[in-house]
Amino acid sequence: MLGVSTWHGPSAVSHCLKCNLTSEDGESLVIAKINRLEVYDLTPSGLSLLCSFDTWGTVTSLLSTQRKRRNQASLIVTTDHLDPKLYILDFDTSKSELIVTESLSLRLRVGREAEFFSGAVLHPNGKVIVSCQYSGTIKVIVLGDKSKVIETEFECRIPELNIHSLCFVPVSGHKLILAILSEDHNQRKHVIARELKLDEQELLYEQSTAISGGFAHEGATLLIPVSGQRKTPGVLVLGGGTCHFFGSERATSKRASTGESKLSAVHSLAKGDLPLQGMLSWCSIDENRFLLGDELGYLCLLGVDRAGANHAISDINVLELGQASPSACLSHIDGGVFYSGSQCGDSQTIRLLPDAKSDGSYIEVLESYTNLGPILDAVLMDADGSGQSQVITCSGNFTSGSLRAIRSGADFRRTATLESVPNAERVFPLRTSLDAEDSILLITTPFSTAIFELNNGGLDEIDASSVPGFDRTQRTLAACTIARDHACVQITPGGIRVVDVISGVELERWPPQGAPAVEITTAAVNPTQACIALKGGKLVYFSLKTKLDLLREKEPEITDGLPNEVAALAIDPHRPTTKTSSNIVAVAYWTRNIVTVYALPQFTAIPIGSTTGASPFVQEAHVPRSLVLHSFGYGEDVISQLLIGLADGVLVTYSITETGLLANRRATSLGTDRPVSFAPCASFESQKDDRVVLAAASRGAIIWFDRKAKRLRTSSVAIKDAVSLCALNHQLYPESVLVLSRAAMTIGCIGELNKLNVQTIPFGSDNPRQIAYHPALHALAVGFYRSQVNRVTGNQTFSSSLKILDATSFEQLAQISCRVNEEITAVAVLDLGPPESTASYIVAGTTTAPPLGHNESTQGRILILDGFDAQKQRVVAAVNVPGCVYALAAYQGNIAATVNSSVLVYSVELPKERESFQLNQKAKFDRGFQFVSIVGRGDTLAVTDALKSVSLLKLNGNKLECISQDYEASLPHGLEMLDEDWVISSELDFNLSLFKRESARLERVGGFHYGELANKFIPGSIAPMPTDASIQPKLIMVTASGRVSVISDIDAETSKKLAALQRNLSYILHGPGGVELSNWRAPLTARKTRPFAGFIDADFVERILDLSPEELTVAMEGQNEFERLTESKEEVVASVEQLLSLH
């Protein structure tokens, strides 16, 4: 089974409004992000998130009303097809969350979905809602009082089939007048008003005289109601660069014989030019002024002048304010402050200035909110070699094109870099007392030890005469300050020394002078205790409180007649009540890769687990090379952990009970080429008594306690190739970490522990559409599309180019410009050529704008760029193709491309002089409608036909043959192969489908309603897992709303466990309005509903971590004995936390 987890939630904002949702006097801002609502408190310092609410459906309208007997506003939310719903939401002040007061299905058994306008409008009285979800039909909902939320609801026919906008005309009295902007069969726009009769449950066919109807501008898209006390009502019709006012002074005539309304070309009562293009957004400032925005980010202030006794609108004035981020919705917060929600750029809080700035703009941006959407393409890369992958997205549209580099993890802020001591392997900070700051650094190499003082310029070595008590002739195994005045302990292979830090004089040593020599192999020490391992595996335990006192010895463990040599020791204080001593010691052995925990001082082995006959040790797949005992959290929320660093770069954690039992094993991979090092340290987010642990191998990670979720979390950190780590608290570098590598010593501090870092590389009107990463060149190949709109005529021109960018600095290295009317449509880095000389090349596909009278492109090109110098890229091969190149893939050293309704395979011939390539068509498959995606794995090609489904192709000689296909038309879009037999695709109905090849048929073995369209699947993972982990991340998935998800492969045993948990959780956790998980995630199409199977909704399953113990017990039991989970609660929670660690 596959698990679907959200790494970055949707960020594109579609709707927003301000209302008194949380209290009678308090005002809140509510925003909608595709299928999620967020409520923000309006504070002097900005927006503060109060709560969020998943709608389990795409939000199509967001309204608020003040219902009777309530001092707070209620929200009205409608969601989209294929199962549209209406929700009435209220804010629960006791729980600080939104609750569903009433829900209503808007689905019709028969009907065609509305093509242009889909949503709801609310009458100014706050009681009548009109919802338009289907062509030719509207649904009317009348709200009641508090005891009866919905008084009545009914459906009625509406003559206009293609509605672009709706609004209620704010007339006086009790009449309900609905203004309609529609389009007829001749593509002409009309404005008309009709009266809604609640008693007859009917929308009158005759045109109302409340406003004068007539033809509207062909570009009109929006109606805005205009009213005022004792003033003539009407509507503003906006779009196409114009604004017209339709009021009630002139009424349309009627056909007496037929009763039909007669639409004549009536001139509007007032009009004005509107310098806005495309989709429009608006909000009201007062009854005479409106703020308008368009998809290019331009904002205008529209004002109406009134004249005469009836205050009729006589003129329309428009003031251009400037340009901000493209707005999808606007909301007036207070005074001159507005919120602009964007789907194509960052959302913003802006202020309108009374006077223009030097650039002529009246706009001041107060704050921006990152939006990754729409993500059209993305790539996964590790450009800096830190082992921490980042996702690079092609984001934005219109004037807000950008690349976004997204990296998740803790924030490591470098403050200094020092020259490293040659061959240094460990660093031990020492201080004069436990309460003082670190004053000197003891640095050890494999052969000796040196003492240094840290200053502004770096390290100053302290000569032997100043501190004669330290042994400099041997490597140091362990050292620390102990709980005695000015004393520290140094442990070397030859013995133990206690030294006065200030005078440098030796105070004690073991073995005493004259005693037989010993050979210590490893050691661990804390302020009051020390434990060493001698050659042969013998353990010796010391007290350091008042003197160096040998308390107990333990003879070595024997395996197969040989003593077990000790690989690592840990005696760190791990209990919150005793910060300077430990009641246990952890011992790792080379033999059999085992770790044992002994109780002190008797060295009594503690069984692993609570069952009778439990093993006295844990066994790992590789040698444990480092150990740490640590307590996380503070106050009542404290958990003790044993952290094990394996030789293969895997970090393993176990929880420690009060009696020392180990449980809840978890593993995280930090690389494969070096052992793991540890350093307990502080962070900016941690409390005084709550320290985190920094772990590093090829890459780094922070282990920390999530106080809100009350569980241990692991966050990656940008540290690579660390040899050793230690905490450092120096006057120059307080609460810091020292990272020792072969090249240098880096000092830094840990900032935010679970931060999503988003770097924005803006390109303005250059919109990135396609992207590929070339590791050998350390470069990104990005296809750009630039559109220029004449704001006077509305005419649009475009150009396209392929830019080569540095993968670290994102500086432009080279550019390939397209021909006139040619556009880059596909970019890939492909391994081309015969097996013995395969190399990676940047390959691009293009299309040429179709000639007049044609809807489909008939010409395009495939381009190969020189792949040996990023700054001197040039086209070395090009071939014309008969259409648009939608996608490219490497296939057995050849280029495979989807071109209109064909799949083409081109062989690549590389001449000896390497000056130019030859591309020859090798095979063609043209039994399709429109192939849009292609992926190659081994000898198999997977393709998607936009009007069919998924097919697998194979090259047989010079012929492409279909070897397997899905025969159901599912309208696929994105595609990826998990291997040669397993395929996943996204569909236009917002579904995910999983296929398995079964001979000549692709069997659909899994279906999942994702809720939005996945544009791209990217092989790879953000958080690598150990190879033996039961859950393996496989794909990254991106969408137009800015959502980034992780798809993981779950083994059979864990799948069975999580599927049963998902089923049981669905009995106690429901969606809004009581929607069942099985209904929400069941793949929907216009024709039928498929079963939800083959997938785990990880976001839903992870909610088990928020359940109370009683609810968790119910989830474990199920509804009968056959649904009862046989695993323990700890095992189930551990599996869920493994899912959580992927994102």
N, C-alpha and C positions, 0 to 999 in steps of 0.2 A: 504494500500500500504506500501511497504518497501522502506526506504531511504538507499542509499549506499554512505558512506562518507569515505574519506581517512584520517586516523589518522597519519600514517607514510608512506611516499612515498617509492617507490622501491629504493633499495640501492645497489643491485647487478649490477656490471658494466660488460657489454658484449663487448663493442667496445670503442676504444679511438683513437684519432689522434691529431697531432699538425699541425696548418696551420695559415696563415695570414688572418684569417677570418674577423676581425674587422677593419683592416686598412692595408695599403700597407706595413708598417714597423712593425706594432705590431703583435705579435704572440699569439695565443690562444690555449687552450686545449679544445677539444670537446669530451665529453664522452656520451655513450648511456647506459641508464638503462631501459631495456626491452622496454617500449613504451614512453620513455622520453629522450630528449636530453638536456644536460647542457653545457653551454659555460663558460669557466673560463679564466680570464685574468691571465697571468703569471707575477707575481710581485716578487720582491726580498724577500718579507716576505712569499710567498707561493701562493696558488691558491685563486683567488677572483672571486666569481660567478657573471657573467654579466647578463645572462638571461637563461631561460629554454623554452623548446618547446615540447608540447605533440604531438606525432606522430599518435595517434589513431591506433596503430598497433605495433606488436613486431618488433623491428629493427633487420634485418638480415645482413646488411652491412652498413658501414659508410666510405665514401670516400671523397676526396676533389680534386678539379681541378681548374686550373686557366683559366677561360674562356676569350676569346678575348674581348678587350675594357673594361676590368675590372681590377682594381688594387688589388682587394681583391679576396681571394679564395671563391669558392662556394662549398657547401656540396652536396654530392649525398647520398641519404638514400633510402634503400629498406626495405619494411616491409613484414611480413610473411602472411601465409594463415590464414583464408580462402579467403581473398580478398587482395592479395598482390599488393603493389603499389610502385612506384618509385617517389621520390621527389627531385627537385633541390631547394636548400635553399640558400638564401643570407642574409647577416647581414645588417639590416637597422640602420645606425649610428645615425640617427635623433631620432629614437624611442628606440634604444638599444634592438632590438629584431630580431629574425629570421623570415623571411617571405618566403612564398612559391612562387618561381618564375615560376615553371612549375611542373605539376604532371602528372603521366601516370599510367594507370592500367596495371598490369602484369597478370591479371587473364585470364585463358583460359577456354572456355566453356567445353572442354573435355580434360582430362589429369590426370595423376597420379602424386601426389605430390612427389617432389624429397625427397629421403629417407635420404641421407647423407649430401650433400652440398646444401644449399639454400642461395642464396645471389647474389652478383654481383662483378665483377672485372673490373678494369679500365686500359686501355692501357696507357703506359708511355706518349703518346702524349696528354693525358688528354681529348681526344675527343670521344673515342669509349668505350662504356660500354657493357659488356655482362652479362646478368642476367640469372641465372638458377633457376627456381622455380618448374619446372615440369620435370619428367623423360623423356628423349628422345627429349627434346625441349629446345632451348635457345632463348632468346630475345636479339636482338642487337639494341642499341640506339646510334645514332650518334648525338653529340651535335653541334649546330651551333654557330653563333655569338650572340651578345647581343640582336639584334632585333628578332632573331629566336633561341630560346633556344635549342629546339630539331629539328634538321634538318630532320632526318628520323628515322624510327624504323620499324623493321621487325622480324619475327620469322623464325627459320630454324631448321631442324632436326639435331640431333647429335647421332651418332651410339652408343655411350657409355650410358648405361641406369643407372648405379649405379656409379655416380661421387662422389669422396671423396674430390677433390680439383681442382681448376682451377687457371690459371694465364696466362698472356701474356708473351711470350718470348721476351725480349727486343733486337730484331734483328735490324740491320741497314737497312735503306731504308724504303719503304712504305709497306712492307708486314706486315700483321697482323697474327701472329702465336700464336695459343692458345695451351698451354700445359695442358694435362688432366691426372689426376690420377683417375683410375676407377677400378672397381672390376667386374670380369666376373661371369658366372653362376657356375663356379667351386671354387669360393671364392679366386681367384688369383688376385693380384694387378698388374696393368699395367701402364706404363707411355707412353704416345703417344702425338704427336704434329700434329695439323691440321691447315691448312691455312683458314682464313676467308676472303671471297671475298665480298666487299661491293657493287661493281657494279652488280654482279650477285645475291646479297643477298643470299649467300650460304656458308656453311661450307663444304669445300672439303672433300670427302670421303677418298681420298688417304692420306697416312701419309706424313707429311712434313719431309724434311731432315734437318730442322733447328736444331733439336736435335735427338739423337739416342734413339729410344724407346726401351722398353724391360720390363721384369718382375721387379717388385719392391718388397721390403720386405713385408711380409704379414701384418706387423704392421704399414706400411706407412700410414700417414694421411694428410700430408701437403706438398705443393709445395711452394718454395720460388724462385722468379726470380733472376738471378744473371747477372749483366751486367757491363759495364765499357766502357769508350771511347776507340775505336779501340781494344777492347778486346773481346774474344770469349764469346758469351752469352750462357746461359743454365739455368737449374733449379736444385735446391737442393731438394731432396726427403727425408723427415724426418719422423721418426716414428719407433716404434718397437726397440728402442735402437740403431738405426743406422742412418747414414746420407750418401746419395749417390749423386753424381753430374752427371747429364746427359747433355752432350753438343753436339756440331755439328761435332766433328771429325769423328764419325762413323755413317753412315746412314744405315737405314734398307733397306733390299731388298724388291722388290714388286713382286706380282704374276702377271705375264704378261697375263695369260689367263683370270683371273677374275677381275683383277684391284684392288683386295683387298690388304690391307697392311698386311705384314707378321710380326708378333711379335715373335721374338726369344729371348731366354734367354741371352740378351746382357749384359755384365758386365758394370757397370758404370765406368766413366773415373777416378773418385776418390771417396774414401769412408772413413768413420771414425766412431768410436763408439760414441754414444750419450747417456750419462747417464741420460736420461729423460724418464718419463713414462706417458702414457695416452694422454689426449688432450694437444696440444702444442700451445704456443703463441710466437710471434716473432716481432721484429722491427729491422730496419736497422740502423746501426751506420754510416757506410760508404759503399763503394762498395765492400769492402773485409771483413767486420766484421758485425756480427749479434748478437743480444741478444736474447736468447731463454729461455722460461720458461715452466714448466709443471704443472699438476694439484696437485702435491705434494708440490709445492712452490720452487722447486729447479731451480736455474738460471745457465745458461752456456753462455760463450762467444765463439762463433764459428767464426773462421777465415779461409780464403782460401788462399793458396799459389799459385802463378802463375809462369809459366815458359815458355820459348820459345819466338819466335818472335811474336806470336799471343797472348801472355799472357794467354795461356790456364791454367785452374785450374789443378794443379798437386797434391795437397794434401789438406786435411781438418784437421784443428787442433781445439780441443775443450778444454776449460779451465772451470772447475767447480768453480763457484763463491760463492756458499753457498745457504742458504735457506731463503726464505721470505714467504709472504702470497701467496697461490695458485693464479696464474695469468691466467686470461682469455684473456687479451690483454696487450700489451706493447707499450709505446710511448717514443721516445727519446726527452727529453725536451731541454737540453743544456749541452754540455761538458759531464761529467760523471753522469748527473742527468736524471732519467727515472721515468715515471709514470707507475705503475703496477695496472691495474684494475682487480678486483677479483669478482667472482660469489660465491665463497665458503668461503671467509674470508674478512678481512678488506682490502680495496684498500690502496695503499701506494705510497708515493714519496720516491725513494731510490737514493743513490749515490754509484757508483762503486769506490772503493778505489784502489790506485796504488799498495798498499802492503796489504798482508793478516793480519787480526787481530790475536789475540792470539788463537782464536778458529778455525783458518783457513779460515774464511769467508772474502770475499772482499766486503760485502754489509753493508751499513749504512742506516738505515731507518730514513728518515728526518721527515716524517709526515704520520700518519695513518688516514684513513677516515672510519668511522663506517659503516659496512654492516651487516644487520641482516639476510641476506639470506644465504643459503636457510633455511626457517623455515619449519621444518617437523612436529612439534607439538608445542603446547603452552598451557598455563594454566593461569587463572586470579586469583589473590589472594591479600589479604590485610594482610600480615604477621605481620606488626607492629601495627595493630589496629588503624592506623591513619584515616581510612575511605577513604584513597586515594588508590584505587586499582592499581596494577601494573601487567603488562603482562610479564610472564616468557616464553621465547622461547627456543626451541631446534634449535640452529643455527649452520651453518658451515658444513664442510665436509672434508674428507681426513685428513690433518694435522692441520686443523683450527677449530676443534669442540669446541663449547662453549655454555654456557647458557647466555642469555641476559635478564637482568631485566630492563624493560622499564617503566618509570613513566613520566607523562607529568604534567607540572605546573610550578609555580614560584619557584625560588630557595631561601629557607630560611636558612641562615647561622648562626648557633648558636655561640655566642661569650662568654656567661657566663650563669651559672645556680646558682641562689641564693635560700637560704632556705626561704620558704614562711612563712608569718605571719599566725598563726592559725586562721581559719575562715575568712581569707581575701576575700573580694568580689569585690573590685575595687581599682585601683591605680591612683593617680592624680599627675603627675610631675608639679613642680612649679619652677619658676625662678625669679630673681630679676627685670628683665625687659623683654619686648617682644623680644628684640634683643639679650639677653643673653642666655646662655645654662641652661638647667635644673640643679638645685642645690639640691633640696630636693624632697622627695617622700611623699605624703600624702596617707596613706593606711587605708582603712576603712573596718570594719567588720560590721556585722548586729547590733552591740551594741555599738561600740566605734570607735574612730579615733586615729591613731598614726602617728607621724612625724619622718621621717628617713632621714639620709644622706647616699648617696651612695659612697662607697670607693672601694679600690682594694680587700679587704677581704670580702666584702658583705655589709650589712646594719648596720648602727649605729643609734640607736634611740636617738632622741633629746628630752631632758627632758622638762617638762612643764614650768620650770622657764625660759628657754631660749626663748621660743615662747609662751607666755601666752595668746596671742590673739586668738588662735585657740580653738575651742570647741572640746575637746577630749571625752566628755561624751556621744556623740551621733554619729550615723553613718553619713557619709558625702554623700549627694546626688549628688553634683556637686562641682567642684573647678577648678579654672584656674587663670593664671596671667592676670591682666587687664592693660589697657592702661594708667596707672599712675605710677609714680616712686615708685619702690619697693613695689607695692601693688598687692595683690591677693584677691580673693573672695572665701569664703567657704559657701556652702548652706547645712544646716542640716534640719531634720524635725522640729526643733524649730525656725529656722529663718536664716537670711543672715548676714554674718560678712565680713567686709573688713579689712584685716590685712596687716601690714607692714612686708614684708618678712624678712628684715634685723634685725629690732629690735624686731619683734615678737609682737608688740603692736597692739591692736585692734584700728582701725580708725573709723569705723562706724558699725552700726548694724540695722537690721529691723526684727521684730518690735522694736521700741525703748524701753528702759527699762521703766517699768510701764504700757506699752500698753498691751491690752489683748493678751493672748497667741494664737499662730496659730499652725496648723499642716500641714506641707508641705509634700506631697506624692511623688512628682517628680519634677525635675528641669533641666534646661538647661542654659548654660552660655557661652558667648564669651567675648573677651576683652573689649567690650563697652556696652553689653546688658545682661540682665538676664530675664528669664521667669520661673515662678514657678506655680505649680498647688496645690491648697489647697484641703483638704479633702472635698468632696462634689462636686469637679469639677470646682471650681472657678479658673480662670487664672489671674495672676498678672504680669505686664510687667514693668521692671525697666531699667533705664539708669545708666551706671557706669562710664560715661566719666569723670566728675569732682566730682561728689558725687553720693551717693546711692539715686536715685531719682525715686519714684514711678510715672510712667507716665499714666498707664491705667489699669483698671480691667475689666474682662469679666465674667459675671454671667454664671453659669454652663448650659450646654445643658440638656434638659429634654427629657427623653424617657420613655413612659409608666408611666408617673407620677413620675419617679425617676431620680435623677441627674446622669449624665454620669461621672464616675470617670476616671481620666486621667491615662493612662498606661505609656506613654513616651512622651518626648518633644525633639525638635531639633530647635536650633536657630543659627546653624553654618553659618559663612559667606560663601556664595555659589556663589557670583559674583566676577569676576576677578578684577573689578574696586574698590571694597570695601572689603579689606581683614580683617577688624576688626568688621564688623557689618553685619546685615542681614535685609532685608526688609520684610521677612516673617518668620513665625514660624509654624512648623509642630507639630500637636497634635494627639496622638493616644489614643483612648478610649477603656476601657475594654468592655463596652456595645456594642454589635453588631460587634466588631472587626473592627472598622472603623478608618480611618486616615483623618484628615481635615487639610487644609493649610489655614492659616489666614494671611492677609496683616497687617503689622504693620505701625503705632501704634494703628489703630482703631479696630483691631481684626475683619476685614471684611473677611468673608468666600469667598474663591476663588473657582468658579465652576470647576469641573473636566471635561475637554473637552471644546470645543469652541462652541458647539451647544446651542441653546436657551433651557432653562430649564434643563441644565446639572446638575447632582448631585453635592452637595457641599462636597462630601467625596468619598473616595474609601473604599471598604469593602473587607476584606480578610477572608480566611477560618479559620484562627486561630488568637489569640490575638497578636497584634504587641507589642513587648517588648522593642525594641530599634529603634531609628531613627537617621539618619545622613543626613544633607544637605551638598552637596559637589560639587565643580566645577572641572571637569577633563580637561586636556589639557592645552595649553598655547598659547599666541599670538591670532591669529584669530580663531584657532581651540579650542574653549572652549565650553563644554556642562555642564549644571547644572543638578544634579540628586538628587532625594530623595531616600535614601536607607532605607528599612524597614526590620527589623529582627523579624521574627515571633517566637512564642513560640515553634513551632514544628520543628525548625531548618531550615526553608525555608527563603532564602534571596530574597527580591523583590525589583526591581528598577523601578523608573519612571523618565522620563525626565521632566525638568521644563522649561517652556517657559519664555520669558521676563516678561510676566504678571503674572507668577506664576501658569499657567495651568499645570496639570499633564497629561502625555501621555506615550505611548509605554511601557506598563508593561512587565517586564521579571522576571522570577522566577528561582532560582537555589537552590537545596537541599544541605544543609550542615550537614545532619544527622537528627535524629528524637527524640533525648532524652534530648536536652537542647536548650535554646534560643540562638539567634545570638547576638554576640557582635561586635562592630566596633572600628576601630582606623585608622583615616587618617594618613598617614606616607609617608616617602620618600623611593625611591629605587635607586639602582645604575644606572638604565637605565633612570630614570625620570629626567626632567630638574628642575631648581631651583623653578619655579612656577608651576610645574606639579606634584602633589602628588597623590599617589594611596590610596586606602582604603583597609585595611586588615579586613576581616570578618571571624569569627570563631564560631563554635558550637562544635558538635562532631568532625568535621574536619574543615580545614581552606580554605580560598579562597582569592585571590587578585582581586579587581575590578580596572581596569586600562584603559586608553585611548590609543587605537592603532592609533598613529599619521599617519601611512601610509594608513591604511584603513579608518581612520576618523570615528571610531565607538568604543563603549565601549566593552571591553572584560573581561572575567572572567577566571582566572587561579587557579587551585587548588594549595595548599601549604601544606607542611608536618607539620601541627599543629593540635593537637587533644586535645579534652576535655578541651578547654579553658573556664575559668570562666569570665575573663575580659581581655581587650587589651588596650594598650595606646602607643602613640608615645613617644620616649625618645631620647633626644639629649643632652647627657652628655659628658664631656671631655674624659671619658674613653670609652664611647659607642656612638660615633656620628651617627646621622641619623639612629637610631635603633628603635626596637619595643620591648616592654615588654609584655610578655604573662604570665598571671596569671592563674595557675591551682591549684587544691587541693593539689598537692604534692610539687610544687616549683614555683619559678618565673624564667622564661627563657628570656634572652636578646639575641636578634639576629638582623640581618639586611636582607632586601629584596634584592636579587640579580637580575638575569635575570627574566623577567616577564613571558615569554612564552617559557620555555626551555624544551626540550625533553631529559630527563636524561636517559642515557643508561649505565648500569653497566655490564661489561663483566666478566664472570667467565670462564677462559680458561681451556680446557681439552686436547688440542693438538690432538693426534691421536685417543683419545677416543671420538667418535662422539655421542652426545645425540640424540636419535631417538624418544623416547616416554617419556611423563612426566605426572604426576598427583600430586595433592596437597591434603595432609591430614591435615585438620585444627586442629583436636584434638591433633595430635602429633606435630604440628607445623613443618612439614617436607614435603620434596618433594621426590617422588619416580621417579627415572629417569632410563630408559633403555638405555644402552650404547652399541655401536658397535665399535670394534677396528679392523682395518685392517692393516696388515703389508705387505709391498711389497719389495721383494728382487730386488734391483736396478740392479743387474747383470743378473739374470735369468728372472725377471719379474713375478716370481711366487708370489701368494698372499695367505696369511693365515689370519684367522679372529678368534676373540673371542668376547664374549658378557657377560654382567653382568647387574645386577639391583642394583643401588646405592641409599641409603637413605641419603639425604642431609638436613641439617638444613635450614629452610626457610628464615632465616635472614642472617646468616653468610655464608651459602652455604658450610659449612664444612661437610665432609663425616662422617656419624654416623654409617653406617653399609653397608655391601655389600653381595649380593648373586651372586655367579658366576655360569654361565651356564655350561652344559656339553660340551664335545668336539663336534664341528659342530652344536651346538645349539645356537639359536639367540633369544633375546627378541624381540617380534613383537607387543605387546600391553601391556599397563600399565593403570590401572584405580584404583580409590578409590571408592569402592562400599559399599552400605548399604545392609548387608546380614542378614539373619535369619528371624524368625517369627516376626510379628508386635510388640509383647510385649517385645522382646529382641533384636531388631535390633541394629547393631553396624557397624562402618565403618572399612573396611579392605582393605589393599593393595592387589590387584589381578594382576597377570601378565600372559600373554600368550606367548608361544614360538613356534618355528618351528625348525626342524632338516633339515639340508641340504639334498636335495634329492639324492638318490643313482645314480650311473652312469647309463645313459640311460633314466633317468626320468627328466621331466621338472618341475614337481610339487611335492612339499613336501607331504610325506605320514605319517608323524609323528610329533606331537607337544605335548605340555603340558599346562595345566592351573594350576597355582600355587597360593595358598593363604598364605599370610604372617601374622604372629602374629601382631596384630594392637594395642598393649597396651604399648609398649616401643620402641621408635624410635631407640635406641642404641642396642637393643637386638632382632633385627628382625630375624626370622627364618621361614622356610617353614613349615606350620602346616598341609597343605593338598596339594595333587597333583593328577591330573588325566591325563592319556594319551588320546589324541584325534587324529583322523585319518587325520592329515594335519596341515596346518599353521593357527594359531589363528590370524586373521586379526584385530579383534576389540572385545571389551568387554563392557557389559552394565549390570546394575542392573535391575532386572525385578521381581517385587513382592517378594523381599527378596531372589530371585534366581540369578544365574549367567547366562546371555545370551551371547553366543559367536558365531562369524562367523568363520567357519572352512572350507576352500576351498569352495565347492559348497553347504554347509549345514549351517543351523542355529541350534545350540544346546542349550538347557536349562538344567542347572544342579541345583538340589536342594541342599541346604547346611544344614547339620545336625550337631549341636554343642553338644557334650557330656557334661555331668555335670562337669567332671574334667577339661574341656577346654584344654586338652593336644593336641588333634588332631581333625580335622574335617573329615566329610565324605561327599564326593561329589557323587551324584547319578544322572545319566542322566534321566531327566524327560520327555523331549519332543525333537523331531527332525523335522526339515523342510528342505527337500533336493531337492526342485524343482527349482534349479538355476544353473548358470554357475560358478560364482565366487562372493560370497558375501564379500564385503570389508568394509562396515561400518554398525554400528548398534547403535540405540538410543532407550531408553525406556522412556515412559511417561505414568504414570498410568497403565492401563491394556493393553497398546498398544506398540508394537515394530515396529520401522521403520528400514528397511534394504535397502541397495543398492546392486544391482547385476551389476558388472562391464560391462557386455555385454548386460544388459537389462535396467532396470530403477529402480524406487523406489516402494517398496511394504510395506504394513502395515500388521502385523501379530498379532494374539491374541491367548492366551492359553485357550483351551477348554478342561478341564480335564487334560489328559496327552498328548494332541495333539495340535500342533501348526497349526493354520489355517490362510490362507491368506484372510483377510477381505476386502482389497482394494488394487489396484495397478494401476500403469501407464503402458499402453500397448505399448507405443512408446519406442523403443530402443534409449536411449539418452546418453549412456556411462557415468553413474554418478560416482562420486568419493567421495566427502565430503557430510556430511548429518547432519541435526539437525532438531528437532521438536520444533516449536514455541508453540504448544499445541497439544492436541490429534488429532486435525483435520487439522492442518496446518504444512506443511513440506517444508524445503528449501534444495536444493542440488546443488552442483557444478558439472560440467561436463568436460570431457577431451577436449571438443571443446572450453573451456574457457567461458562457459556460466553459469549463475545462473538460476535455475528454482524454481518456487513457486507452490506448490500443495495444493489443498483443497480436503478433503475427501467428496465425494458425493456418499453415499451408497457403492457399490462394486467397484467403479472406483475413482481413484485419478485424479481429473481434474487439468490440467496444467493452472493455472490462471495468471501466471506471467512469463516473460522471460527477461533476461538482459545479454548482452554480456559484461563480466567483463574484458576481455582482457588478462587474465592469469588464471592459475589453482589455485583455493582456496584449500589448503590442509586440513584446519581444521576450523570448526565453534566452538566458545567457548561461552556458555551462560554467560551473565553478561554484565556489562557496565563499562567504564572507568570514565565517568562523570555522576553520577546518577542524575535523574531529579525528580522534585516533582511528586507525584502520580497522580495529576490531570493535568499534562502537556499533551499537544496534541501530542507531539513527545516523544516516549519512546525508549531509546536504549535497544536492545535485545541481540545482538550477536557481538562478535569480530571475524574477519575473517583474516587468515594469508596465505601467499603465499611463493613460492620458491624465488621470487625476493626480499624478505624482506618487502613487502608491508603489512601494517596492516590497516584494514578497520573496520568501525563501521556500523552495520546494525540496523536500527531503525524502529519501528512500528509507523506509522502515522495514526491518526484517520481519519474518513471518510471526515469530513469537511475540514480539513487541506490538506488531500490528493487531494481533488478536486481542491483546490486553487493552490497547488504546481504543480499539473499535468498541469493545464492550463498555469501557468507561464512557465513551462518547454517547453511546445509546442510553446508559443509565443517567448520565448528566442531563440528557434531553428531557427526562421525566420531571426534573425539578427546576431546570433553567429554560426559560422561554424567551422568544423575541418580543418586540412590541405588539401589544394586542393579543398576546398568547400564541404567536406564530411558533409552530414546531420547527426544530432544526431540520428535520427530515424534509419538511416542505420548503423551507428557505433554500437549502442546499441542493434540492432536487433539480437537475438540469431542465430548464424550460425552453420550449420552442413554440412557434406559432401553431404547430400541429399537435404536439403531445408533450407529456412530461415523462422524462426518463428517471429511473431510480438513482438516488444518491448512494454511490458505492465506489470503492477503490480509493477513497481519499479520507484523510483525517483532517477535520477543521481544527488546526492547532490553536488558533486564537480562542475557540470555544472551549476546547479541552483544558487549556491553561487556566480557565476560570476556577478549576478545582482548587487552585492554590489560595483562592480568596474565600473558600467555604469555611463555615464554622465546623468544629469537630462533629456536631450532630448531623449537619448536612452531608459531610464527607462519609459518615457511616451509612446514610441513606443511599448515597451514590454507589457505595461499595456493594450494598445488598441487592440493588435492582428491584424488580417487581415480583420476582419469584425465585425459587431456588436455582433455576437454570440460568438466570441472569446474574447470580451472585459471583463477584470476582474472587477467585481463589488466591490471588496474590495478596500480600500484606499491604497496608496503607503506605508504608515506607517505600516499598518497591514501586507501587503505582505513582506516588509523588516523585520518586527519582526519575522515572521515565518521562513524566511531564516536564520536570525541570531540565532534562536533557533536550527536549524540544525547545524549551525557553532559551537555552544557551545558544541556539542557532541564530538568534536575532537579538 
